[in-house]
Structures are given as structure tokens and as C-alpha cells.
Amino acid sequence: MSQQSNIVAFDGATTPVSHTFVPVGNRSELLPGKKAVREFLAEWREAVLALPLAAQATVRTSSRKLPSGVHRVALIVSVPTMEAVNGQNSAGYTAAPKVAFDDTIHIVGYFDPRSTIESRRRVRQLSANILNGVSTSVAPVTTGVAAELLDQIITAS
């Protein structure tokens, strides 16, 4: 299992920009109202000095075994967008910047206890290739936050 370390990824901008997500922490918790269902969570956040904490993009992973025995894993990426502040009002007050909205994507996998690392890797790689518009075969990536979460049903510690 990988230790939490920085995640570096390019965005989809016309001129791609590299984003570095630093570990925030990880935890394990019992889900309320669910007997013996423990969820494992890990979180990363950008550390852009010019942005307030609420405006930092985040990456989160979660893993839990459902009462049916099926493993549920999720990768959540959220990118907030700040309101545009256009100067002062008539009293000379300039509003503090705040988050206007978040764009968030959830990638959730449900894996039978009989599934294998290879079968989980296959479905993850097919999904990644479809999302990336890849129509040719490429060697699957076998390490990293998403790969380990989806293939091996583990999250960073």
C-alpha cells in the first residue's frame, strides 16, 4: 500500500497547467447506522498560496466493504471556482473573495469479492481510455492513488 505523497496532474486547459496536491490526511471511520461498516478515507489538497483554503482543489479516496461483501471504492476530484470581485461599492467596500461553485467528479467502482486485481485493472483502464479518448491499447498503469484504489481496493495511509 502506498504512503500518502504528493499527486501531480495536468489539467485540461488549452495550455495545460500542472497541479500538485499535497496530503491532508487519512482516517478510518464507522458509518453511522451501519453495523460494522468501516470506511477508509484519504484526502489531498492543492497548496496555492494566493488562494484561500476553501478555493483549493481537492482529491479524495474512499474504500469500504458493503454488507453484501461487495467493495465500494470512490475517487472524488473537486475544483472550486472563485467569484469575480469587480472593485468597490459606493461606500468603498470591496467584498472578500468567495467560492462561487465547485465542479466535482465522482468515479465509483463496485467490485465483487471474487474479482481479481487483473479484472479490476481491466475495467479501470477501459474507463480511463474512454475518458481520455484513447482508441489504441496502452500499457496499464499499476501504481498511483487511483490505480491502487480501483485495482487493489486500498487507499493511501
C-alpha angles and dihedrals in degrees: 000000000000123000117236109271135154119299116212119194137161120235126226096254121136086252101034117232123204115235122198118205116197124205115266097179147276136243145175121225140174111242114241115255093009119107113232095341106142121188123203115209136185129181138195129184136189115250103212107164095210095056130074117243093257090057096055118110114242140203120202133180129193134182131185140157112235121221088256089062093250115133116231116200128176137189114197123189118185128185117187122209119213125227114251110246111210106194131278133330122236091278092055094253119142114200118235113250116260139179113273097190144331126238106210135179125194120199108192127183129191114199129187116230087243093057118109133222087253094052092047091047090051094054092044093050092047089051092047092049092048091049090048094045090241112161098175129069118265131182109267118246108237103187135055136073098293095038094052093042095050100033103036100022093235131123128206119279 
